[in-house]
């Protein structure tokens, strides 16, 4: 799971560097992330959280995303 997650994360980070400037300007980080995901073709569904959209974009489950964020938060 770790290597798959790392490779998907690396691909997302590389893709995000190629994106045009976000359309939300100086608003919240959540809106910035949602805008970037939308620019990559990952629109939020009507009942989907930003975490669910992010996990879907990464090709992982929400549970895997939460676990990865906990690991990253612990090493900060």
Secondary structure, 3 states (H helix, E strand, C coil): CHHHHHHHHHHHHHHHHCCCCCCCCCCCHHHHHHHHHHHCCCCCCCCCCHHHHHHHHHCCCHHHHHHHHHHHHHCC
